[in-house]
């Protein structure tokens, strides 16, 4: 595609779920017109989980800054670009960019992990923060890219962005090959990530324990570490799941993808505190049938219930167990869903599609032309919850 604009894509750290779209934007715009700007090193906590820092220094990659001079240069690039996409960056940078009058997209997950209540505005510090946020958001050249099904509703709740809200999300590296038909035994359920309370792995273990205990050909693999691990191991022991519920140490992102290829079902039980959850993208790409808590950010964006995956209510152990029984008894349904899921990821949530739509919309807005209308996927109006 022919595009004549410069774009700065800004976030806090290098991550494997931000990199795919950056590579696509660099390919489409070229190294001079595209810059990915980072503001922090990868946190040690992430490194302990198997994340890796970017070691290959592309000419389009800037930061994280090591000095005030480097920070100033980052800010200059961001403020002078024709288009800026701002993620988790300092608020003062958002303010400086908005003051330029240039086209700006602010991408964010849901604001209210704890339900919003107007009484919070009585807190002077909170109220000042909201006013500062809205001073940026309520400019005609600033748009919101809502990451997750609930992010749009959260910014509307404080009357931010008016109608300048579009669907967005994280993009995983896409496999060009549709998933192969599953043949192996035992049937494998999978979960991977950091073992935190918001991930609700306890719900998964309790639901798994309700399955037929005589069925020795069903295994639940749990990959990761974190403060909840010991508690969850004890929970599994209390249900006598030894040999059926297996805990594994953390592995890197590529190895998680390989494990997904070998899994039949991936369960994503995270609650509303999970702003997106890129494991949902990855599971759908790799052919593991996705069963997800409807409150997690990615769930209602990526899943068409009973077609590209399955949704269950937050904390509903019995409902999750019923879904798992249904899938275990329906290999044909599983096969249909995994193929549908891969097709949706390939056609709508491929990083190439996200990059193309970002550039098409940007070109139209800069030229004062009609903005493309998309029914689903990035830049659609589907983010209505």
N, C-alpha and C positions, 0 to 999 in steps of 0.2 A: 504494500500500500504506500502511496505517496503522501507524506506528511511533512509540513514545513512549520514546525514549532519546537520550542525547547521545553523540557519537562523535568522537574525535580520531584523524585519520589522519596519521601522522608519518613523515617521510623527510628525507634530507639536502638535496636540491636539487629545484627544479622541473624536471620532465622531461616530454616528450611521451608517455611510456609510463606515467606515474603520473596525468597530468591527466584522462584519460577517466573513470576510476572516481571521481575526486574530483568531477567535474561531476555524475555520477549520484547520488552520496551527498548532495551539496548539494541536488539537486532533490528527493530523497526525504525528507530530514530537515529541510530549511530552513536558512537562514543562521545561525540562532541555535543550533541543536542539532548542527550539523556544523562542524568546524574542520579545515582541513589545515594542519599545522604544519611549517615548513621551518627547517632549522638552519644551512644554508650557502648562499652565493651560487653561481650556476652557475660552474663553473670555466672559466678562460680556454681551456683545452685543448678543452673541449666547444664553447665559442663559436666557436673556429677551425674546428670540424667542420661548422658550419652550424646549431648549436642556437641557440635564442633564449630569452632570459629572459622570464618572465611580466611583461607590462607592464600588463595590466588587473588592478586591485586589487579582487578580490572581497571582500565583507565576511567571507566564511568563510575567507579565506587569511591566515595569520599567519606572520611571519618573512620572511627570516632575521633574527635579532636583531641590532641595531646597538649595543646597550648591555647592561649587566648587568641593568638594570631590565626590558628587553624579554625577555631570556632568562628571568628569573624569572617573568614573566607567561606565557610559553610553557609553562614547566614546571607552573605552576598549572593552566592549561587542560588539559594532558595528564593530570595526576594527578587532577583532579576529574571528568573525563568518565566516564560510565557504562561506556563501552567505549573502549579504545585499541588502535590498530593501529600497531605500532612497526616501522619498517624500519631503515635505516642511520642510527641516532641514537646519541648518546653512551651508554656503558654505565651511567654514573651515573643517567641518566634512566630507563633500564630498571629499575634497582634501586629508584628512588624510586616508580615506577609499581607495580611488583610489591608493594612494601611496603604499598600502600593496600588490598590485598585485592580490588580491582575487576577485572572481566573484562578480560584483556589477550591480544592476539594478537601474536606476534612473527613477522614475515615475513622470510625470508632465503633467499638462494641457497645452494648447497652450501658447506660449511665447508672441505672438504679438496680444494682445487684440486690440491695435491700429495698423493698418497695418504697416508692416516693410518697411522702405525705406533706401537704402544704405547710404544716406546722414547722417543718425544718427551716423554712424561710425566716423564722423568728430568730434563728442563730445568725448574728451579724456576719461572722466569717463565711458561713455557707452562702448567705444572701449575696455578699460581695463577689464570691466566686461565680455564682450564677450570672450576675450582672456582667461580669468580665467576660464570661463565656459567650453570652448573648450579644455583647458589643461586637464580637467577631462574627458570630453566626448570622446575625440579621443584617448582613450587607448583601446587596443584590448579586455580587460576583462571587459569593461564597456558598458552596453546595455541601450537603452532607452525604457521605457514602456510608450507608447503614450496614454494619457487619453483624448479621444475625437477625432473626425474625423479630426481636423485640427492641432493637436499637432505634428504629424510626419512631415507635410509639413513645419512647423515653424522651427524645428531643422535642417531639410535638407537645409533650406534657408541660414543658416550660416555654412553649411558644417560640421555638427556635427554628430557623431556616424556612419558614412558610412552606411553599410547595417545592422547594429546591432540595428534595430528598430522593435518593435513588438507592437501589439494592447493591450491595458489594459484599465482599467476603475474603477469605484466604484461598489461595490457589496452590494445589499440590502438583508435584511433577506427574505428568500424565503418561500412562503406558499406552502405546499405540495398538496393543493387542487385546482383544476382548478376552475375558477370563475363560479358562478351560473348564470343561465339565468336571465336577467333583466326583471322584471315584473311591478315594482312600477311606479307610477306617483306622482308628475310631473317629467319630464325628467330633470336631473340635470347635469349642467356643473360645473366644479370645477377648482380652482386655489388655491395654498397654497405656502407661503414662505414669504420672507422679501420684502416689497414694496419699491423697488429701481427702478431707471430709467432704468437700464439694463434689468430688468425683462419684460419690455414692456407690462405691464398689461393694459395700455391705448389702445393698439392695440386690445386686447381682448374685452374690454368694447365697443369700437367703432364697432367692428364686431358684437358683440351681439346686439347692438342697431339696426343693419340693418336687423335682423331677424323679422319675422312677429310680430308686436306689439300686434296683436289681440290674439296671442297664449299665453294664461295664464298658460299653463302647461309646460313651460320651465323656469328654474331658474338657475341663475349663482351665485354660492357661491364663495366668495373671502375670504380666511383665512390668517390673518397675520397683521403685523404692519410695520411701517417704514416711512421714510421721505416723501414718495409720497402719503401716505394714504389720507390726506385731499384733495389733488389735484385730486385724483382718485374718491373720493366721490363726489366732485363737478362735475366732468365729467359725472358720472352716473346720477346725478341730472339733468344736462343739457339735457340729453336724455330722461328724464321722466321715469327712470327705477326703481322707488321706488317699492319695493315688488318683483321685478324680479331679480335685482342685489343686493345681500345681502352681506354686509361686516361683518366678524366675527373676534373676537380677536384671537391672536395666541394660538395654542394648541401644545402639545408635539408630538413627531414623531409618537408614537403609535396611537394617536388619529387621526393624519392626515391619516395614513393608513386605519383606520376604516372609515373615511369620503370617501376615495377613493373607498372602497368597495360599498358604497352607491351611487356613482356617475356613470353616463353613459359615460361622456366624460371628459377627463382631458386635458386642453389646456396649452401648454408649450411655451409661446411666447418670451422667453428670446433671446437676440441678441448675437453677437459674443463674448461679454464679459463674457458669461456664459461658463466656461471651461468644465463643464460636466453637472450637474443638476440631482442629484440622484432621484428627484421626478419622472423623466422619468422611471427609473427602477421600482419604487414603484407603479406607476400607471399601468404599464403593468402587474405587478405581481397581483395586486388587482382587475383587470378586468375593469378598466376605459379605454375606447378607447383613445389612445394618439394622439393628434394633436399638432405638434411641428414646431417651427421655424427651418428651415434647418441650420441656422447659430449657434445654440447652440451646445455645444460639443458632448453631448450624442446622438443627434437626428439621424444623419446619421450612427452612429454605431449600435444603437438598432433598428432603424426603417427600415424595408423593405417596401418602400412606397406602400400603398394600400393593404398590406398584414399583417404587424404587427403594423401598425399605419399609420399616414398621415403627410406629410410635406407641409409647405407653405413657401413662400419667405418672407424674413425679412421685416417687416413693412407693409405687403400686407393685408390691412384691408378687401378689397373686396374678395381677394382669401380665406382668413380665413372664412369670412361669407359664401362663396359658399360651402366650405368644411363642415361647420356646418349644412347648409341646407341639403346637401346630406346625412349626417349621421342621422339627425333627421328624414328624410324621408325613411331611409333604416335600420330598426332594424335587418334584417337578416345579412346585411353586417357588422353591429356593432358586432353581435354575432360571426361571423366568425373571425373578426379581434381580438377581445379580447381573443378568444381561441388560435389563432396563436401566439399572443403576449405572453401569459402565457407559451406556449410550448417553445418559443424561450428563455425566461428567465430561464425556468427550465432546459433546455438542454445545454445552452451555457453560461448564465450569473449567474448561481447559484454560490454562494461563494465556494462551494465544487469544482466545475469545475475549477475556477480560481486558487485555492490552488493546486489542482492536477497538472494542467498544469505548474504552477510555479515550482513545485518540479520535475516534469518529465524533463523539459527543463534544470533546474539546474543540475540534475544528469548527463544528457547527456553532457553538457558543461564541467563539472568537470572531467568526464571520457574521454573526447576527442572523443565522439561518435557523430553520426549523430543526429541533433536536430529534434524532432518531428515536423511535418508539420500540421498545422490546417487551415482549409478553412475559418473559421469564429470564432468570439468570442475571448477570451483572448489568447494572444500569436500568433494570426493569423497575416497575412500580409495585412489585410483589411484596415488598417489605411494608406491610400495612398493619401489623399487629401492634 
